[in-house]
Amino acid sequence: MFLPGQAVVCIDDAFPLGIQALYNQLPKKGNTYHIRDLVPGCDFNANHGELAVYLTELRNPNNKVGIERGFKAERFAPLETDEIEEEDIFQLDEVLTSPNQKPLRSPDFVPTEVSLSQGI
């Protein structure tokens, strides 16, 4: 789902009433964060089976068993950016032919006609 260091955006900051007493900081919808770690977690009622994330920007107190309180992974979505990676950009000189480029010719061993019955 996520990787440590990955940028995410909070999409759900509707926490149960009273949860603020257990946390120093809560994520806010629309804010960008970075995944610090992913761990198996449990919900507010101690039901297991959730994936919890720790965020680089937020540090919270430990629970009764000495583990930092995290957040449901479902509260976040990968951050989509409009940034274009340099390797994704075609360089014009890679697309245009050079005036010194010779035309491509077919090697002698390649058949010029292929019959459908030959199977390709």
LUMBAKOL-355404 format. One record per atom (N, C-alpha, C): z, x, y; atom name; residue in one letter; residue number from 1. Coordinates in pm, 1 decimal, m for minus. Layout:
<torses>
- Z,X,Y,CA,A,NUM
...
</torses>
This chain:
<torses>
- 0.0,82.9,m119.3,N,M,1
- 0.0,0.0,0.0,CA,M,1
- 0.0,87.1,125.4,C,M,1
- 103.7,164.8,146.9,N,F,2
- 112.1,254.8,261.7,CA,F,2
- 141.2,395.7,211.7,C,F,2
- 117.3,492.2,299.4,N,L,3
- 148.1,631.9,269.9,CA,L,3
- 240.0,685.4,379.2,C,L,3
- 328.8,778.0,345.7,N,P,4
- 411.5,838.2,450.4,CA,P,4
- 322.6,899.5,559.3,C,P,4
- 361.9,874.8,683.8,N,G,5
- 285.8,923.8,798.2,CA,G,5
- 182.6,824.7,849.3,C,G,5
- 153.4,721.1,771.3,N,Q,6
- 52.4,623.9,810.0,CA,Q,6
- 100.2,538.7,927.5,C,Q,6
- 11.1,511.9,1022.0,N,A,7
- 41.6,424.9,1135.0,CA,A,7
- 28.3,279.4,1091.0,C,A,7
- 126.4,198.9,1128.8,N,V,8
- 126.9,56.0,1095.7,CA,V,8
- 165.1,m22.5,1220.2,C,V,8
- 134.6,m151.2,1216.9,N,V,9
- 174.2,m240.4,1325.2,CA,V,9
- 261.8,m350.4,1265.6,C,V,9
- 366.1,m385.6,1336.5,N,C,10
- 454.4,m492.9,1291.4,CA,C,10
- 383.4,m626.6,1313.5,C,C,10
- 377.5,m707.6,1208.0,N,I,11
- 312.4,m838.0,1217.0,CA,I,11
- 412.0,m953.0,1198.1,C,I,11
- 537.1,m919.6,1167.2,N,D,12
- 637.9,m1022.9,1144.2,CA,D,12
- 774.6,m969.9,1186.1,C,D,12
- 824.5,m1021.0,1297.9,N,D,13
- 958.6,m980.2,1342.3,CA,D,13
- 1055.4,m1099.2,1343.1,C,D,13
- 1027.0,m1198.5,1259.6,N,A,14
- 1115.5,m1315.0,1246.7,CA,A,14
- 1220.9,m1285.3,1140.3,C,A,14
- 1332.1,m1230.1,1182.7,N,F,15
- 1440.6,m1192.1,1092.2,CA,F,15
- 1541.8,m1306.2,1080.3,C,F,15
- 1614.7,m1310.6,967.9,N,P,16
- 1719.3,m1412.8,953.3,CA,P,16
- 1826.4,m1396.2,1061.2,C,P,16
- 1886.1,m1507.2,1100.9,N,L,17
- 1993.2,m1502.2,1200.5,CA,L,17
- 2106.6,m1413.5,1151.4,C,L,17
- 2159.9,m1334.1,1239.2,N,G,18
- 2273.0,m1248.5,1206.2,CA,G,18
- 2236.0,m1112.4,1151.0,C,G,18
- 2109.8,m1090.8,1122.9,N,I,19
- 2068.9,m962.3,1063.5,CA,I,19
- 2090.1,m845.2,1160.0,C,I,19
- 2089.1,m874.6,1289.2,N,Q,20
- 2106.8,m769.0,1389.5,CA,Q,20
- 2238.5,m694.6,1371.2,C,Q,20
- 2337.8,m759.2,1312.2,N,A,21
- 2468.3,m695.0,1290.4,CA,A,21
- 2459.0,m582.6,1187.2,C,A,21
- 2355.8,m585.0,1102.4,N,L,22
- 2341.3,m484.5,997.4,CA,L,22
- 2248.7,m369.2,1036.3,C,L,22
- 2178.9,m381.8,1147.4,N,Y,23
- 2080.1,m282.4,1190.0,CA,Y,23
- 2109.8,m231.7,1329.9,C,Y,23
- 2072.8,m106.7,1356.5,N,N,24
- 2077.9,m53.7,1492.6,CA,N,24
- 1954.3,m97.0,1569.5,C,N,24
- 1839.1,m97.5,1499.9,N,Q,25
- 1711.2,m127.3,1562.0,CA,Q,25
- 1625.6,m209.7,1466.7,C,Q,25
- 1553.7,m306.5,1523.1,N,L,26
- 1460.2,m387.6,1444.9,CA,L,26
- 1320.1,m368.5,1501.5,C,L,26
- 1218.6,m371.5,1415.5,N,P,27
- 1081.5,m360.3,1466.3,CA,P,27
- 1041.8,m485.4,1544.6,C,P,27
- 953.0,m467.6,1639.3,N,K,28
- 903.9,m576.9,1723.0,CA,K,28
- 757.0,m602.3,1692.4,C,K,28
- 722.2,m729.5,1680.0,N,K,29
- 584.8,m769.1,1650.3,CA,K,29
- 488.4,m709.4,1753.3,C,K,29
- 379.6,m649.8,1701.9,N,G,30
- 278.3,m590.0,1788.7,CA,G,30
- 300.5,m443.2,1817.4,C,G,30
- 420.8,m390.8,1789.1,N,N,31
- 447.9,m249.3,1812.8,CA,N,31
- 397.6,m164.1,1696.6,C,N,31
- 359.3,m42.9,1729.8,N,T,32
- 309.3,52.8,1630.9,CA,T,32
- 422.4,143.0,1583.9,C,T,32
- 425.7,167.9,1453.9,N,Y,33
- 525.7,254.9,1392.6,CA,Y,33
- 455.8,345.9,1291.0,C,Y,33
- 530.6,440.4,1237.5,N,H,34
- 477.9,530.5,1133.9,CA,H,34
- 568.9,524.1,1012.0,C,H,34
- 507.2,516.9,895.2,N,I,35
- 583.3,510.3,770.6,CA,I,35
- 651.1,644.4,745.3,C,I,35
- 782.4,641.0,730.2,N,R,36
- 859.5,760.1,695.6,CA,R,36
- 873.1,771.8,545.0,C,R,36
- 894.4,656.8,477.7,N,D,37
- 909.5,657.3,332.7,CA,D,37
- 896.5,513.9,282.0,C,D,37
- 867.8,500.8,152.2,N,L,38
- 862.8,371.3,83.3,CA,L,38
- 957.6,378.9,m34.0,C,L,38
- 1036.6,273.8,m53.3,N,V,39
- 1134.7,272.1,m161.9,CA,V,39
- 1144.2,131.3,m220.6,C,V,39
- 1188.1,121.5,m346.1,N,P,40
- 1216.3,m12.3,m398.7,CA,P,40
- 1327.6,m73.7,m315.7,C,P,40
- 1317.0,m201.2,m288.6,N,G,41
- 1417.8,m265.1,m204.8,CA,G,41
- 1461.0,m399.2,m259.5,C,G,41
- 1545.2,m464.7,m181.8,N,C,42
- 1589.3,m599.7,m215.8,CA,C,42
- 1595.2,m680.2,m87.0,C,C,42
- 1593.4,m811.2,m101.0,N,D,43
- 1595.7,m896.3,17.7,CA,D,43
- 1738.1,m914.0,69.5,C,D,43
- 1751.5,m997.3,170.9,N,F,44
- 1880.1,m1022.0,236.3,CA,F,44
- 1984.0,m1075.9,138.9,C,F,44
- 1938.9,m1143.7,32.2,N,N,45
- 2030.0,m1200.2,m68.3,CA,N,45
- 2047.6,m1109.0,m188.9,C,N,45
- 2006.8,m982.5,m176.9,N,A,46
- 2019.0,m880.0,m281.9,CA,A,46
- 1929.8,m906.1,m403.0,C,A,46
- 1821.7,m982.2,m384.9,N,N,47
- 1723.6,m1000.6,m492.1,CA,N,47
- 1627.7,m881.9,m492.1,C,N,47
- 1614.4,m819.1,m607.2,N,H,48
- 1530.1,m699.8,m617.6,CA,H,48
- 1383.6,m738.3,m632.5,C,H,48
- 1296.0,m638.5,m623.0,N,G,49
- 1153.7,m660.1,m644.3,CA,G,49
- 1069.1,m644.6,m519.3,C,G,49
- 1128.3,m606.0,m410.3,N,E,50
- 1052.8,m586.4,m287.5,CA,E,50
- 1026.1,m438.1,m265.4,C,E,50
- 927.8,m410.4,m182.2,N,L,51
- 900.2,m274.2,m139.7,CA,L,51
- 951.3,m262.0,3.3,C,L,51
- 1038.1,m165.6,25.1,N,A,52
- 1094.5,m144.9,158.2,CA,A,52
- 1032.1,m20.8,220.4,C,A,52
- 1018.2,m24.6,352.1,N,V,53
- 966.4,92.1,424.6,CA,V,53
- 1071.7,139.4,523.0,C,V,53
- 1072.0,270.6,541.4,N,Y,54
- 1149.9,332.5,648.2,CA,Y,54
- 1049.1,376.1,752.5,C,Y,54
- 1085.3,357.4,878.0,N,L,55
- 995.9,390.6,988.2,CA,L,55
- 1046.6,513.2,1062.1,C,L,55
- 956.1,601.3,1097.3,N,T,56
- 991.7,724.5,1167.7,CA,T,56
- 1063.6,693.8,1299.5,C,T,56
- 1019.9,591.3,1367.5,N,E,57
- 1073.0,560.7,1500.3,CA,E,57
- 1207.6,488.5,1498.8,C,E,57
- 1247.0,433.9,1383.9,N,L,58
- 1371.9,357.5,1375.8,CA,L,58
- 1463.6,416.4,1268.8,C,L,58
- 1589.3,436.6,1304.0,N,R,59
- 1692.2,481.9,1208.4,CA,R,59
- 1801.7,376.5,1205.8,C,R,59
- 1845.2,341.3,1085.2,N,N,60
- 1945.0,236.3,1071.0,CA,N,60
- 2059.5,280.9,981.8,C,N,60
- 2172.6,209.7,988.0,N,P,61
- 2289.8,248.8,908.4,CA,P,61
- 2266.4,225.5,758.7,C,P,61
- 2348.8,290.5,680.1,N,N,62
- 2341.8,273.1,534.8,CA,N,62
- 2407.5,141.6,492.9,C,N,62
- 2361.2,90.5,378.2,N,N,63
- 2422.0,m30.4,322.7,CA,N,63
- 2547.9,7.3,244.7,C,N,63
- 2604.5,m87.5,169.8,N,K,64
- 2729.9,m63.9,95.8,CA,K,64
- 2720.1,46.8,m7.0,C,K,64
- 2599.6,71.3,m61.1,N,V,65
- 2584.9,174.8,m164.1,CA,V,65
- 2533.2,306.0,m106.9,C,V,65
- 2531.8,318.4,26.6,N,G,66
- 2497.8,444.3,91.5,CA,G,66
- 2348.9,468.2,113.6,C,G,66
- 2268.7,362.6,108.9,N,I,67
- 2124.6,376.9,129.5,CA,I,67
- 2087.8,314.3,263.5,C,I,67
- 2005.5,383.8,340.4,N,E,68
- 1961.5,330.4,469.7,CA,E,68
- 1892.1,195.5,451.3,C,E,68
- 1917.9,104.9,542.3,N,R,69
- 1852.5,m25.6,538.1,CA,R,69
- 1708.5,m11.4,586.6,C,R,69
- 1615.6,m60.4,504.3,N,G,70
- 1474.0,m56.1,539.9,CA,G,70
- 1423.1,m194.3,575.6,C,G,70
- 1290.4,m206.3,578.1,N,F,71
- 1226.0,m332.6,612.9,CA,F,71
- 1122.2,m367.9,507.6,C,F,71
- 1100.2,m497.1,485.7,N,K,72
- 997.6,m542.3,391.7,CA,K,72
- 861.8,m484.9,433.1,C,K,72
- 790.6,m431.2,336.5,N,A,73
- 658.1,m377.3,364.2,CA,A,73
- 563.8,m485.3,416.7,C,A,73
- 585.1,m611.6,374.5,N,E,74
- 498.5,m721.8,416.3,CA,E,74
- 506.1,m750.1,566.5,C,E,74
- 606.4,m694.8,631.7,N,R,75
- 619.6,m714.9,775.8,CA,R,75
- 522.0,m628.5,855.7,C,R,75
- 445.7,m543.3,786.6,N,F,76
- 358.9,m447.1,854.2,CA,F,76
- 217.2,m452.3,798.9,C,F,76
- 124.0,m411.3,883.2,N,A,77
- m16.8,m401.1,842.7,CA,A,77
- m67.2,m264.5,885.9,C,A,77
- m161.5,m208.0,810.7,N,P,78
- m217.8,m79.6,852.6,CA,P,78
- m276.8,m92.2,993.2,C,P,78
- m257.5,9.0,1072.2,N,L,79
- m312.0,8.6,1207.3,CA,L,79
- m460.6,37.1,1199.7,C,L,79
- m540.0,m52.1,1254.4,N,E,80
- m684.1,m30.7,1258.7,CA,E,80
- m717.9,21.1,1397.0,C,E,80
- m792.5,130.2,1400.4,N,T,81
- m828.5,190.0,1528.6,CA,T,81
- m978.9,186.8,1546.0,C,T,81
- m1020.4,200.8,1668.4,N,D,82
- m1162.8,210.1,1700.9,CA,D,82
- m1205.5,355.3,1712.1,C,D,82
- m1115.6,446.8,1678.3,N,E,83
- m1148.9,588.0,1687.8,CA,E,83
- m1256.2,622.4,1585.8,C,E,83
- m1350.0,703.4,1627.9,N,I,84
- m1457.8,746.3,1539.6,CA,I,84
- m1432.1,891.0,1502.4,C,I,84
- m1428.8,916.2,1375.4,N,E,85
- m1410.2,1052.9,1328.9,CA,E,85
- m1536.0,1132.5,1358.9,C,E,85
- m1518.2,1259.2,1394.0,N,E,86
- m1632.0,1343.2,1430.0,CA,E,86
- m1734.7,1351.3,1318.0,C,E,86
- m1689.0,1356.5,1191.8,N,E,87
- m1783.5,1367.4,1081.2,CA,E,87
- m1862.2,1239.5,1057.9,C,E,87
- m1819.2,1126.2,1118.2,N,D,88
- m1891.3,1000.7,1103.3,CA,D,88
- m2006.2,986.7,1202.4,C,D,88
- m2014.5,1076.7,1297.9,N,I,89
- m2117.4,1068.7,1400.7,CA,I,89
- m2238.3,1150.7,1357.2,C,I,89
- m2355.4,1088.5,1357.3,N,F,90
- m2477.2,1161.2,1325.3,CA,F,90
- m2514.8,1246.4,1444.7,C,F,90
- m2545.7,1369.6,1419.0,N,Q,91
- m2595.4,1457.7,1523.0,CA,Q,91
- m2745.6,1435.5,1534.3,C,Q,91
- m2795.4,1422.4,1655.8,N,L,92
- m2935.6,1391.7,1676.7,CA,L,92
- m3026.8,1494.9,1612.9,C,L,92
- m2990.6,1621.9,1619.6,N,D,93
- m3077.7,1724.7,1561.3,CA,D,93
- m3078.9,1719.7,1408.6,C,D,93
- m2984.9,1649.7,1346.3,N,E,94
- m2986.9,1632.8,1201.1,CA,E,94
- m3084.7,1523.8,1159.7,C,E,94
- m3114.3,1431.9,1250.3,N,V,95
- m3199.6,1318.4,1218.4,CA,V,95
- m3344.8,1347.6,1254.1,C,V,95
- m3368.1,1409.4,1368.2,N,L,96
- m3504.0,1438.7,1412.0,CA,L,96
- m3559.2,1559.5,1339.2,C,L,96
- m3687.8,1556.9,1312.6,N,T,97
- m3749.8,1672.1,1247.3,CA,T,97
- m3777.1,1780.9,1349.1,C,T,97
- m3769.3,1900.9,1302.9,N,S,98
- m3797.9,2016.5,1386.5,CA,S,98
- m3948.5,2033.3,1397.0,C,S,98
- m4000.9,2083.9,1509.7,N,P,99
- m4144.9,2106.1,1519.4,CA,P,99
- m4193.4,2210.0,1417.9,C,P,99
- m4105.2,2293.5,1366.9,N,N,100
- m4143.0,2396.4,1269.8,CA,N,100
- m4128.5,2350.1,1125.8,C,N,100
- m4081.6,2226.5,1106.2,N,Q,101
- m4058.9,2177.7,970.6,CA,Q,101
- m4191.4,2146.6,903.4,C,Q,101
- m4205.8,2195.1,779.7,N,K,102
- m4327.1,2169.8,703.1,CA,K,102
- m4315.6,2033.9,635.3,C,K,102
- m4427.5,1963.8,617.8,N,P,103
- m4420.0,1835.4,548.3,CA,P,103
- m4375.7,1853.1,404.7,C,P,103
- m4303.5,1756.5,355.6,N,L,104
- m4255.1,1759.5,218.3,CA,L,104
- m4370.9,1732.2,124.5,C,L,104
- m4384.1,1815.3,22.9,N,R,105
- m4490.4,1789.5,m74.3,CA,R,105
- m4426.7,1768.2,m209.5,C,R,105
- m4492.5,1689.4,m290.1,N,S,106
- m4441.8,1660.6,m423.4,CA,S,106
- m4465.5,1779.9,m513.9,C,S,106
- m4365.9,1819.0,m592.4,N,P,107
- m4387.6,1926.1,m690.0,CA,P,107
- m4489.7,1880.9,m793.5,C,P,107
- m4556.5,1977.3,m855.1,N,D,108
- m4662.1,1947.7,m950.8,CA,D,108
- m4611.4,1874.8,m1075.1,C,D,108
- m4486.0,1895.7,m1112.9,N,F,109
- m4435.9,1837.4,m1237.6,CA,F,109
- m4387.6,1693.7,m1222.9,C,F,109
- m4388.1,1636.0,m1104.4,N,V,110
- m4345.4,1498.1,m1084.9,CA,V,110
- m4466.8,1407.6,m1098.9,C,V,110
- m4461.8,1306.2,m1187.9,N,P,111
- m4578.4,1219.6,m1205.6,CA,P,111
- m4605.2,1139.6,m1078.5,C,P,111
- m4731.3,1118.4,m1050.0,N,T,112
- m4766.4,1041.8,m930.9,CA,T,112
- m4764.4,892.9,m958.1,C,T,112
- m4782.8,853.5,m1084.8,N,E,113
- m4775.8,712.5,m1122.2,CA,E,113
- m4671.3,695.2,m1230.6,C,E,113
- m4596.3,591.4,m1220.7,N,V,114
- m4496.4,563.0,m1323.7,CA,V,114
- m4524.9,423.1,m1377.0,C,V,114
- m4539.0,414.2,m1503.8,N,S,115
- m4563.1,285.7,m1568.6,CA,S,115
- m4428.6,218.4,m1591.6,C,S,115
- m4422.7,87.7,m1578.5,N,L,116
- m4298.6,15.8,m1603.4,CA,L,116
- m4252.8,27.1,m1747.6,C,L,116
- m4345.0,49.4,m1837.1,N,S,117
- m4308.3,59.9,m1976.9,CA,S,117
- m4241.4,193.7,m2010.2,C,S,117
- m4250.0,291.0,m1921.1,N,Q,118
- m4189.0,420.1,m1947.6,CA,Q,118
- m4037.6,415.6,m1930.4,C,Q,118
- m3989.9,324.0,m1854.5,N,G,119
- m3844.6,314.5,m1830.8,CA,G,119
- m3797.2,429.2,m1742.4,C,G,119
- m3722.8,396.5,m1645.9,N,I,120
- m3676.3,498.9,m1551.6,CA,I,120
- m3526.6,511.0,m1561.4,C,I,120
</torses>
